[in-house]
């Protein structure tokens, strides 16, 4: 239920706010007072495209805000949960805000910025065959009867009248499974057709992997071993250099020291001061020879280390190449290999799987055809009943000579809703052929047809708000009273109806009455538009003004009181029509 609507800086509206109530909410106002802009605000609240032209002159933005009570709409609460935009403190509350700027517009749900499409999904979901989803607001007016012209909506309405929810859901679940199985059959059939090509390709991949005879973490071990072998090369180069410098070569230090020590020994009468030097020379020579021997020992014993290094590098290169194709780690390659084995195993039983699935689809088609046939027969039966009841109400609504008809055709193929193609048609006075509503009915006629349908089809699964704009166009007197009475009936089972009207005979049936007023405040002749909820006395005056025009007379006031009293008595004694749920043999 819509609790609050605020419209700010929209065209000539500066700031207007209305708190709506359950039941029938009536909105009246003089021509040019801004009623149509209020309806425009409702449309924007539901996701209608905006335009910068709507922004009030000399202002930077326009604001449309709506607050909804979701206590009786768990379906919408669930959608908000899924979108993570549920109100943190009041999960049963939905606050929608649209801000329109010259260059762009923004949409907020419970202070979370969302897309326009998300807004539509929440506030005014598309009529879907499967979900039976109901919009929070449904607008019906001279130019806003798009739903009624939709064949999907027409089928929804017929099925609601016939109480086909259970059978329809049962059919749709089976239909969904059928589509999934059919898709799987198509994929498997394509695989079967290209089986040998796929097997050859998978076998090539498998052989490419298995021929390497990979071991767990082999690449990691190889990298460590290659690092060690590369160190062998540096050790060998160091040892060779040490041999060159310290070895027995004539130019080496050890050879020069040996020669120097030999010369010292050949001295016959050396001075005593030379004797310690001879010992030190001998010690240095021994150290050099020991060092040369020890360095020689660090040369790798494996003479084939160079060959081993090349082999390991080549092995690692092959592994890296295969990793680029099948996975960054050897573990990933093993997983890919398991996947190949599973696919190859699947191909072994593919023909059997295709055959079994094909047989299953034939059985499902038979069952679906039987369920769709039952749905179609129920629709045919109840379409005649619905059309008869609607035509009776259309006579009350000043549409004498207009005949409402529901055309049902049998589709050649199964669809998500069965095999029924439905189209609402009317026969205009003086014509010989029924034609679709979209080609024959005016905006006012469409509103009255929808009103008649809602009175007859009656029960909604979810409460919603209906906005009727100009439903009383072109009528007066007794017909207007009947329209008011029917609006009252609709409000009793839908939860809330908001009706914009200019007829007193309609307005008197309201549970709550709001007047849109316009006044000039300054010398620049700028209008101020505002809304007030009328008291009983104010309501009598508003009704009287609707009856007599600008000048309220005592007789018009008395007439207004009489109409209000009469409407109250009719509403008090009115009982909603009750239809027995038809037996579907479930």
KOLDREN-128740 format. One line per field, with one value per residue (C-alpha): y, x, z negated; residue in three letters; residue number from 1. Coordinates in steps of 0.25 Angstrom, whole numbers, plus 5000, padded with zeros to 4 digits. Layout:
N
py <- Y, ...
px <- X, ...
pz <- Z, ...
rest <- ALA, ...
nr <- NUM, ...
END
This chain:
586
py <- 5000, 5014, 5022, 5035, 5042, 5055, 5062, 5074, 5084, 5076, 5085, 5095, 5087, 5093, 5084, 5075, 5063, 5054, 5043, 5032, 5022, 5008, 5008, 5017, 5030, 5041, 5053, 5065, 5078, 5089, 5088, 5092, 5090, 5079, 5066, 5061, 5064, 5056, 5045, 5047, 5046, 5032, 5028, 5033, 5025, 5013, 5014, 5023, 5030, 5044, 5057, 5069, 5077, 5073, 5081, 5093, 5106, 5112, 5099, 5089, 5076, 5070, 5060, 5049, 5040, 5029, 5021, 5007, 4998, 4984, 4977, 4969, 4968, 4957, 4955, 4969, 4968, 4956, 4963, 4974, 4964, 4958, 4972, 4975, 4988, 4984, 4995, 4992, 4996, 4994, 4982, 4984, 4998, 5002, 5016, 5020, 5033, 5038, 5051, 5057, 5066, 5074, 5064, 5051, 5045, 5036, 5025, 5021, 5009, 5010, 5020, 5010, 5015, 5006, 5005, 5009, 4994, 4990, 5000, 4994, 4980, 4985, 4995, 4990, 4976, 4972, 4963, 4949, 4936, 4928, 4938, 4943, 4956, 4968, 4982, 4991, 5001, 4999, 5012, 5012, 5024, 5031, 5028, 5018, 5005, 4997, 4985, 4983, 4983, 4972, 4958, 4953, 4962, 4957, 4943, 4946, 4952, 4941, 4930, 4938, 4938, 4923, 4920, 4913, 4916, 4902, 4895, 4906, 4905, 4890, 4892, 4902, 4894, 4883, 4892, 4898, 4883, 4880, 4892, 4889, 4874, 4879, 4888, 4877, 4867, 4877, 4879, 4864, 4862, 4872, 4865, 4851, 4857, 4862, 4851, 4845, 4859, 4862, 4848, 4850, 4864, 4859, 4847, 4856, 4865, 4853, 4847, 4860, 4860, 4845, 4844, 4854, 4844, 4856, 4854, 4863, 4876, 4871, 4885, 4891, 4879, 4882, 4897, 4894, 4883, 4892, 4903, 4893, 4889, 4903, 4905, 4893, 4901, 4913, 4903, 4897, 4911, 4915, 4902, 4903, 4918, 4913, 4902, 4912, 4922, 4912, 4900, 4895, 4904, 4912, 4925, 4920, 4926, 4911, 4909, 4923, 4920, 4907, 4913, 4924, 4914, 4905, 4918, 4920, 4906, 4908, 4919, 4913, 4924, 4931, 4942, 4937, 4947, 4939, 4926, 4930, 4934, 4921, 4914, 4924, 4922, 4907, 4909, 4918, 4908, 4897, 4905, 4908, 4894, 4890, 4900, 4896, 4882, 4885, 4894, 4883, 4874, 4883, 4880, 4872, 4857, 4856, 4859, 4859, 4870, 4879, 4868, 4866, 4881, 4882, 4870, 4876, 4889, 4883, 4875, 4887, 4894, 4883, 4884, 4899, 4898, 4888, 4897, 4908, 4900, 4892, 4899, 4907, 4896, 4881, 4879, 4887, 4878, 4865, 4871, 4874, 4860, 4855, 4864, 4858, 4844, 4847, 4853, 4841, 4832, 4840, 4838, 4823, 4824, 4837, 4830, 4823, 4836, 4843, 4831, 4831, 4846, 4846, 4836, 4844, 4857, 4849, 4845, 4859, 4865, 4856, 4860, 4875, 4874, 4867, 4878, 4889, 4883, 4884, 4898, 4902, 4895, 4902, 4915, 4913, 4910, 4922, 4932, 4931, 4933, 4945, 4951, 4950, 4956, 4967, 4971, 4972, 4982, 4990, 4993, 4999, 5007, 5014, 5005, 5001, 4994, 4990, 4975, 4969, 4956, 4947, 4940, 4928, 4921, 4907, 4909, 4899, 4898, 4898, 4911, 4915, 4917, 4905, 4905, 4917, 4930, 4940, 4953, 4962, 4968, 4977, 4979, 4994, 4998, 4997, 4988, 4974, 4969, 4968, 4975, 4976, 4986, 4993, 4996, 5000, 5005, 5019, 5022, 5024, 5012, 5004, 5009, 5005, 4991, 4989, 4993, 4984, 4973, 4976, 4975, 4962, 4955, 4960, 4954, 4957, 4949, 4961, 4975, 4986, 5000, 5004, 5018, 5021, 5034, 5039, 5026, 5035, 5042, 5044, 5040, 5046, 5044, 5029, 5024, 5032, 5027, 5012, 5015, 5020, 5008, 4999, 5006, 5005, 4990, 4989, 4996, 4986, 4974, 4980, 4988, 5002, 5010, 5024, 5031, 5044, 5049, 5062, 5056, 5058, 5045, 5037, 5045, 5043, 5028, 5031, 5027, 5038, 5051, 5060, 5073, 5079, 5094, 5105, 5119, 5131, 5136, 5148, 5159, 5150, 5142, 5129, 5118, 5110, 5096, 5088, 5077, 5076, 5064, 5069, 5069, 5065, 5079, 5082, 5070, 5075, 5088, 5081, 5072, 5084, 5091, 5079, 5080, 5094, 5100, 5112, 5117, 5108, 5109, 5104, 5095, 5089, 5087, 5080, 5071, 5068, 5064, 5055, 5048, 5046, 5040, 5031, 5026, 5023, 5015, 5007, 5004, 4999, 4989, 4985, 4971, 4967, 4956, 4942, 4932, 4917, 4912, 4903, 4888, 4885, 4870, 4872
px <- 5000, 5005, 5006, 5012, 5015, 5023, 5026, 5035, 5039, 5032, 5027, 5018, 5018, 5027, 5025, 5013, 5011, 5000, 4998, 4989, 4980, 4975, 4962, 4957, 4965, 4958, 4966, 4959, 4963, 4960, 4965, 4980, 4982, 4992, 4985, 4991, 5005, 5002, 4998, 5011, 5018, 5012, 5017, 5031, 5030, 5028, 5040, 5035, 5046, 5048, 5052, 5059, 5048, 5040, 5048, 5042, 5047, 5059, 5062, 5073, 5065, 5051, 5048, 5038, 5037, 5028, 5027, 5020, 5015, 5020, 5014, 5005, 5015, 5025, 5028, 5033, 5041, 5048, 5052, 5058, 5066, 5071, 5075, 5081, 5073, 5064, 5062, 5071, 5061, 5047, 5048, 5033, 5036, 5040, 5044, 5046, 5053, 5055, 5064, 5063, 5075, 5077, 5088, 5083, 5074, 5076, 5068, 5069, 5062, 5063, 5075, 5082, 5085, 5079, 5076, 5063, 5061, 5062, 5052, 5042, 5045, 5042, 5030, 5024, 5029, 5026, 5014, 5020, 5013, 5021, 5022, 5007, 5015, 5006, 5011, 5010, 5003, 4995, 4991, 4979, 4975, 4973, 4987, 4992, 4985, 4997, 4995, 4981, 4986, 4996, 4992, 5000, 4993, 4979, 4983, 4987, 4974, 4966, 4974, 4972, 4957, 4957, 4966, 4976, 4988, 4991, 4989, 4997, 5009, 5009, 5009, 5020, 5029, 5028, 5030, 5043, 5049, 5045, 5053, 5065, 5065, 5062, 5074, 5083, 5078, 5082, 5096, 5098, 5093, 5103, 5114, 5109, 5110, 5124, 5128, 5140, 5146, 5145, 5150, 5162, 5165, 5163, 5172, 5183, 5182, 5183, 5195, 5202, 5201, 5203, 5215, 5222, 5221, 5219, 5222, 5216, 5224, 5234, 5236, 5239, 5249, 5256, 5257, 5265, 5274, 5277, 5281, 5291, 5297, 5299, 5307, 5316, 5320, 5324, 5332, 5339, 5343, 5348, 5357, 5363, 5367, 5373, 5381, 5386, 5391, 5395, 5399, 5413, 5414, 5428, 5421, 5413, 5416, 5419, 5430, 5436, 5436, 5443, 5453, 5456, 5457, 5467, 5475, 5475, 5480, 5491, 5497, 5509, 5511, 5497, 5495, 5488, 5477, 5473, 5471, 5456, 5453, 5456, 5446, 5436, 5438, 5437, 5424, 5418, 5421, 5415, 5402, 5401, 5403, 5392, 5383, 5385, 5381, 5369, 5363, 5365, 5357, 5344, 5343, 5330, 5333, 5322, 5329, 5315, 5309, 5308, 5300, 5291, 5289, 5285, 5275, 5269, 5267, 5261, 5251, 5247, 5245, 5235, 5228, 5226, 5221, 5210, 5207, 5204, 5193, 5187, 5190, 5200, 5203, 5205, 5193, 5185, 5190, 5186, 5172, 5171, 5175, 5164, 5154, 5158, 5157, 5143, 5139, 5145, 5137, 5124, 5126, 5126, 5111, 5107, 5098, 5091, 5089, 5084, 5074, 5069, 5067, 5060, 5050, 5048, 5045, 5034, 5028, 5029, 5023, 5011, 5009, 5011, 5001, 4991, 4993, 4992, 4980, 4973, 4977, 4972, 4958, 4957, 4960, 4950, 4939, 4943, 4945, 4930, 4926, 4936, 4931, 4917, 4919, 4928, 4917, 4907, 4916, 4919, 4904, 4904, 4917, 4909, 4916, 4902, 4904, 4918, 4920, 4933, 4938, 4950, 4956, 4964, 4972, 4980, 4995, 5002, 5013, 5015, 5018, 5021, 5007, 5001, 4995, 4985, 4986, 4976, 4972, 4962, 4952, 4940, 4929, 4925, 4911, 4908, 4920, 4920, 4933, 4940, 4954, 4965, 4964, 4976, 4969, 4955, 4955, 4958, 4965, 4952, 4946, 4959, 4958, 4944, 4946, 4958, 4949, 4938, 4949, 4954, 4940, 4937, 4951, 4951, 4961, 4976, 4987, 4995, 4989, 4993, 4989, 4981, 4981, 4969, 4971, 4959, 4951, 4939, 4942, 4930, 4919, 4910, 4899, 4894, 4906, 4916, 4910, 4911, 4926, 4928, 4921, 4930, 4942, 4938, 4937, 4950, 4957, 4951, 4958, 4971, 4974, 4975, 4970, 4973, 4964, 4966, 4952, 4944, 4930, 4923, 4915, 4929, 4936, 4925, 4929, 4943, 4947, 4957, 4956, 4968, 4967, 4978, 4978, 4985, 4986, 4994, 5004, 5012, 5012, 5019, 5007, 5014, 5004, 5005, 5000, 4997, 4988, 4979, 4971, 4957, 4949, 4934, 4930, 4941, 4937, 4923, 4927, 4936, 4925, 4916, 4926, 4927, 4912, 4910, 4923, 4930, 4918, 4914, 4899, 4891, 4884, 4897, 4902, 4889, 4891, 4905, 4901, 4890, 4900, 4910, 4899, 4894, 4908, 4910, 4898, 4901, 4915, 4910, 4901, 4909, 4915, 4926, 4922, 4927, 4930, 4932, 4946, 4944, 4948, 4960, 4961, 4974
pz <- 5000, 5003, 4991, 4995, 5008, 5010, 5023, 5023, 5034, 5045, 5055, 5048, 5035, 5025, 5013, 5011, 5001, 4999, 4988, 4994, 4986, 4989, 4997, 5007, 5008, 5016, 5023, 5028, 5033, 5043, 5058, 5058, 5043, 5045, 5044, 5057, 5052, 5039, 5048, 5055, 5042, 5040, 5053, 5050, 5037, 5045, 5054, 5065, 5073, 5068, 5076, 5072, 5077, 5065, 5056, 5050, 5056, 5049, 5041, 5042, 5039, 5038, 5027, 5026, 5014, 5009, 4997, 4997, 4986, 4989, 4978, 4987, 4998, 4994, 5009, 5010, 4997, 5003, 5015, 5006, 4998, 5011, 5016, 5002, 5001, 4990, 4980, 4968, 4957, 4964, 4974, 4976, 4982, 4996, 4999, 5014, 5018, 5032, 5034, 5048, 5052, 5065, 5069, 5062, 5052, 5040, 5034, 5019, 5012, 4997, 4999, 5008, 5022, 5033, 5047, 5054, 5058, 5043, 5039, 5049, 5044, 5030, 5031, 5044, 5048, 5062, 5063, 5064, 5067, 5056, 5044, 5043, 5039, 5036, 5037, 5025, 5033, 5046, 5053, 5062, 5069, 5083, 5087, 5077, 5081, 5086, 5077, 5082, 5096, 5093, 5097, 5085, 5075, 5082, 5080, 5066, 5063, 5069, 5061, 5048, 5051, 5054, 5041, 5050, 5041, 5037, 5050, 5057, 5047, 5049, 5064, 5063, 5054, 5064, 5076, 5069, 5067, 5082, 5087, 5079, 5083, 5098, 5097, 5091, 5102, 5113, 5107, 5105, 5120, 5125, 5117, 5123, 5137, 5135, 5126, 5134, 5136, 5121, 5117, 5126, 5120, 5106, 5109, 5114, 5102, 5093, 5100, 5100, 5085, 5082, 5091, 5082, 5070, 5060, 5046, 5034, 5033, 5043, 5048, 5035, 5032, 5046, 5044, 5031, 5037, 5049, 5039, 5033, 5046, 5050, 5038, 5042, 5054, 5046, 5036, 5048, 5053, 5040, 5038, 5052, 5049, 5035, 5042, 5052, 5041, 5031, 5039, 5043, 5055, 5056, 5054, 5041, 5027, 5022, 5033, 5030, 5015, 5018, 5026, 5016, 5004, 5013, 5014, 4999, 4997, 5006, 4998, 4990, 4979, 4978, 4968, 4955, 4958, 4971, 4964, 4959, 4973, 4978, 4969, 4972, 4987, 4985, 4977, 4988, 4999, 4991, 4989, 5004, 5008, 4998, 5003, 5017, 5013, 5006, 5017, 5026, 5018, 5019, 5034, 5037, 5038, 5048, 5061, 5068, 5060, 5072, 5080, 5068, 5067, 5082, 5080, 5068, 5075, 5087, 5078, 5071, 5084, 5088, 5075, 5076, 5090, 5086, 5074, 5083, 5090, 5078, 5065, 5058, 5048, 5050, 5041, 5050, 5062, 5054, 5052, 5067, 5070, 5061, 5068, 5081, 5076, 5071, 5085, 5092, 5083, 5085, 5100, 5098, 5093, 5101, 5111, 5100, 5092, 5105, 5107, 5093, 5092, 5106, 5100, 5087, 5096, 5103, 5090, 5085, 5097, 5096, 5081, 5084, 5096, 5087, 5076, 5086, 5092, 5078, 5076, 5090, 5088, 5074, 5081, 5091, 5081, 5072, 5083, 5087, 5072, 5071, 5084, 5079, 5066, 5071, 5082, 5071, 5063, 5076, 5078, 5064, 5068, 5080, 5090, 5096, 5109, 5107, 5106, 5099, 5104, 5101, 5113, 5110, 5120, 5119, 5122, 5130, 5121, 5106, 5099, 5084, 5082, 5090, 5103, 5102, 5109, 5103, 5108, 5102, 5113, 5114, 5123, 5125, 5128, 5143, 5146, 5150, 5146, 5132, 5132, 5122, 5110, 5115, 5129, 5124, 5110, 5105, 5092, 5084, 5090, 5086, 5072, 5071, 5077, 5067, 5056, 5060, 5061, 5047, 5041, 5047, 5046, 5032, 5023, 5024, 5017, 5013, 5009, 5018, 5021, 5033, 5039, 5048, 5056, 5063, 5062, 5062, 5075, 5083, 5073, 5063, 5054, 5051, 5059, 5051, 5038, 5043, 5046, 5032, 5026, 5034, 5030, 5016, 5018, 5024, 5013, 5003, 5009, 5015, 5002, 5008, 5020, 5023, 5033, 5040, 5043, 5047, 5044, 5031, 5033, 5033, 5022, 5011, 5011, 5005, 4992, 4992, 5000, 5005, 5012, 5021, 5020, 5027, 5023, 5027, 5017, 5022, 5032, 5042, 5043, 5039, 5035, 5022, 5023, 5011, 5006, 4994, 4988, 4986, 4974, 4974, 4976, 4986, 4994, 4994, 5000, 5010, 5015, 5016, 5024, 5033, 5035, 5037, 5042, 5035, 5027, 5016, 5013, 5001, 5011, 5016, 5002, 4999, 5011, 5007, 4993, 4999, 5009, 4998, 4989, 5001, 5004, 4990, 4989, 5002, 4997, 4984, 4990, 5002, 5001, 5010, 5021, 5017, 5027, 5024, 5028, 5040, 5039, 5047, 5044, 5038
rest <- UNK, UNK, UNK, UNK, UNK, UNK, UNK, UNK, UNK, UNK, UNK, UNK, UNK, UNK, UNK, UNK, UNK, UNK, UNK, UNK, UNK, UNK, UNK, UNK, UNK, UNK, UNK, UNK, UNK, UNK, UNK, UNK, UNK, UNK, UNK, UNK, UNK, UNK, UNK, UNK, UNK, UNK, UNK, UNK, UNK, UNK, UNK, UNK, UNK, UNK, UNK, UNK, UNK, UNK, UNK, UNK, UNK, UNK, UNK, UNK, UNK, UNK, UNK, UNK, UNK, UNK, UNK, UNK, UNK, UNK, UNK, UNK, UNK, UNK, UNK, UNK, UNK, UNK, UNK, UNK, UNK, UNK, UNK, UNK, UNK, UNK, UNK, UNK, UNK, UNK, UNK, UNK, UNK, UNK, UNK, UNK, UNK, UNK, UNK, UNK, UNK, UNK, UNK, UNK, UNK, UNK, UNK, UNK, UNK, UNK, UNK, UNK, UNK, UNK, UNK, UNK, UNK, UNK, UNK, UNK, UNK, UNK, UNK, UNK, UNK, UNK, UNK, UNK, UNK, UNK, UNK, UNK, UNK, UNK, UNK, UNK, UNK, UNK, UNK, UNK, UNK, UNK, UNK, UNK, UNK, UNK, UNK, UNK, UNK, UNK, UNK, UNK, UNK, UNK, UNK, UNK, UNK, UNK, UNK, UNK, UNK, UNK, UNK, UNK, UNK, UNK, UNK, UNK, UNK, UNK, UNK, UNK, UNK, UNK, UNK, UNK, UNK, UNK, UNK, UNK, UNK, UNK, UNK, UNK, UNK, UNK, UNK, UNK, UNK, UNK, UNK, UNK, UNK, UNK, UNK, UNK, UNK, UNK, UNK, UNK, UNK, UNK, UNK, UNK, UNK, UNK, UNK, UNK, UNK, UNK, UNK, UNK, UNK, UNK, UNK, UNK, UNK, UNK, UNK, UNK, UNK, UNK, UNK, UNK, UNK, UNK, UNK, UNK, UNK, UNK, UNK, UNK, UNK, UNK, UNK, UNK, UNK, UNK, UNK, UNK, UNK, UNK, UNK, UNK, UNK, UNK, UNK, UNK, UNK, UNK, UNK, UNK, UNK, UNK, UNK, UNK, UNK, UNK, UNK, UNK, UNK, UNK, UNK, UNK, UNK, UNK, UNK, UNK, UNK, UNK, UNK, UNK, UNK, UNK, UNK, UNK, UNK, UNK, UNK, UNK, UNK, UNK, UNK, UNK, UNK, UNK, UNK, UNK, UNK, UNK, UNK, UNK, UNK, UNK, UNK, UNK, UNK, UNK, UNK, UNK, UNK, UNK, UNK, UNK, UNK, UNK, UNK, UNK, UNK, UNK, UNK, UNK, UNK, UNK, UNK, UNK, UNK, UNK, UNK, UNK, UNK, UNK, UNK, UNK, UNK, UNK, UNK, UNK, UNK, UNK, UNK, UNK, UNK, UNK, UNK, UNK, UNK, UNK, UNK, UNK, UNK, UNK, UNK, UNK, UNK, UNK, UNK, UNK, UNK, UNK, UNK, UNK, UNK, UNK, UNK, UNK, UNK, UNK, UNK, UNK, UNK, UNK, UNK, UNK, UNK, UNK, UNK, UNK, UNK, UNK, UNK, UNK, UNK, UNK, UNK, UNK, UNK, UNK, UNK, UNK, UNK, UNK, UNK, UNK, UNK, UNK, UNK, UNK, UNK, UNK, UNK, UNK, UNK, UNK, UNK, UNK, UNK, UNK, UNK, UNK, UNK, UNK, UNK, UNK, UNK, UNK, UNK, UNK, UNK, UNK, UNK, UNK, UNK, UNK, UNK, UNK, UNK, UNK, UNK, UNK, UNK, UNK, UNK, UNK, UNK, UNK, UNK, UNK, UNK, UNK, UNK, UNK, UNK, UNK, UNK, UNK, UNK, UNK, UNK, UNK, UNK, UNK, UNK, UNK, UNK, UNK, UNK, UNK, UNK, UNK, UNK, UNK, UNK, UNK, UNK, UNK, UNK, UNK, UNK, UNK, UNK, UNK, UNK, UNK, UNK, UNK, UNK, UNK, UNK, UNK, UNK, UNK, UNK, UNK, UNK, UNK, UNK, UNK, UNK, UNK, UNK, UNK, UNK, UNK, UNK, UNK, UNK, UNK, UNK, UNK, UNK, UNK, UNK, UNK, UNK, UNK, UNK, UNK, UNK, UNK, UNK, UNK, UNK, UNK, UNK, UNK, UNK, UNK, UNK, UNK, UNK, UNK, UNK, UNK, UNK, UNK, UNK, UNK, UNK, UNK, UNK, UNK, UNK, UNK, UNK, UNK, UNK, UNK, UNK, UNK, UNK, UNK, UNK, UNK, UNK, UNK, UNK, UNK, UNK, UNK, UNK, UNK, UNK, UNK, UNK, UNK, UNK, UNK, UNK, UNK, UNK, UNK, UNK, UNK, UNK, UNK, UNK, UNK, UNK, UNK, UNK, UNK, UNK, UNK, UNK, UNK, UNK, UNK, UNK, UNK, UNK, UNK, UNK, UNK, UNK, UNK, UNK, UNK, UNK, UNK, UNK, UNK, UNK, UNK, UNK, UNK
nr <- 1, 2, 3, 4, 5, 6, 7, 8, 9, 10, 11, 12, 13, 14, 15, 16, 17, 18, 19, 20, 21, 22, 23, 24, 25, 26, 27, 28, 29, 30, 31, 32, 33, 34, 35, 36, 37, 38, 39, 40, 41, 42, 43, 44, 45, 46, 47, 48, 49, 50, 51, 52, 53, 54, 55, 56, 57, 58, 59, 60, 61, 62, 63, 64, 65, 66, 67, 68, 69, 70, 71, 72, 73, 74, 75, 76, 77, 78, 79, 80, 81, 82, 83, 84, 85, 86, 87, 88, 89, 90, 91, 92, 93, 94, 95, 96, 97, 98, 99, 100, 101, 102, 103, 104, 105, 106, 107, 108, 109, 110, 111, 112, 113, 114, 115, 116, 117, 118, 119, 120, 121, 122, 123, 124, 125, 126, 127, 128, 129, 130, 131, 132, 133, 134, 135, 136, 137, 138, 139, 140, 141, 142, 143, 144, 145, 146, 147, 148, 149, 150, 151, 152, 153, 154, 155, 156, 157, 158, 159, 160, 161, 162, 163, 164, 165, 166, 167, 168, 169, 170, 171, 172, 173, 174, 175, 176, 177, 178, 179, 180, 181, 182, 183, 184, 185, 186, 187, 188, 189, 190, 191, 192, 193, 194, 195, 196, 197, 198, 199, 200, 201, 202, 203, 204, 205, 206, 207, 208, 209, 210, 211, 212, 213, 214, 215, 216, 217, 218, 219, 220, 221, 222, 223, 224, 225, 226, 227, 228, 229, 230, 231, 232, 233, 234, 235, 236, 237, 238, 239, 240, 241, 242, 243, 244, 245, 246, 247, 248, 249, 250, 251, 252, 253, 254, 255, 256, 257, 258, 259, 260, 261, 262, 263, 264, 265, 266, 267, 268, 269, 270, 271, 272, 273, 274, 275, 276, 277, 278, 279, 280, 281, 282, 283, 284, 285, 286, 287, 288, 289, 290, 291, 292, 293, 294, 295, 296, 297, 298, 299, 300, 301, 302, 303, 304, 305, 306, 307, 308, 309, 310, 311, 312, 313, 314, 315, 316, 317, 318, 319, 320, 321, 322, 323, 324, 325, 326, 327, 328, 329, 330, 331, 332, 333, 334, 335, 336, 337, 338, 339, 340, 341, 342, 343, 344, 345, 346, 347, 348, 349, 350, 351, 352, 353, 354, 355, 356, 357, 358, 359, 360, 361, 362, 363, 364, 365, 366, 367, 368, 369, 370, 371, 372, 373, 374, 375, 376, 377, 378, 379, 380, 381, 382, 383, 384, 385, 386, 387, 388, 389, 390, 391, 392, 393, 394, 395, 396, 397, 398, 399, 400, 401, 402, 403, 404, 405, 406, 407, 408, 409, 410, 411, 412, 413, 414, 415, 416, 417, 418, 419, 420, 421, 422, 423, 424, 425, 426, 427, 428, 429, 430, 431, 432, 433, 434, 435, 436, 437, 438, 439, 440, 441, 442, 443, 444, 445, 446, 447, 448, 449, 450, 451, 452, 453, 454, 455, 456, 457, 458, 459, 460, 461, 462, 463, 464, 465, 466, 467, 468, 469, 470, 471, 472, 473, 474, 475, 476, 477, 478, 479, 480, 481, 482, 483, 484, 485, 486, 487, 488, 489, 490, 491, 492, 493, 494, 495, 496, 497, 498, 499, 500, 501, 502, 503, 504, 505, 506, 507, 508, 509, 510, 511, 512, 513, 514, 515, 516, 517, 518, 519, 520, 521, 522, 523, 524, 525, 526, 527, 528, 529, 530, 531, 532, 533, 534, 535, 536, 537, 538, 539, 540, 541, 542, 543, 544, 545, 546, 547, 548, 549, 550, 551, 552, 553, 554, 555, 556, 557, 558, 559, 560, 561, 562, 563, 564, 565, 566, 567, 568, 569, 570, 571, 572, 573, 574, 575, 576, 577, 578, 579, 580, 581, 582, 583, 584, 585, 586
END
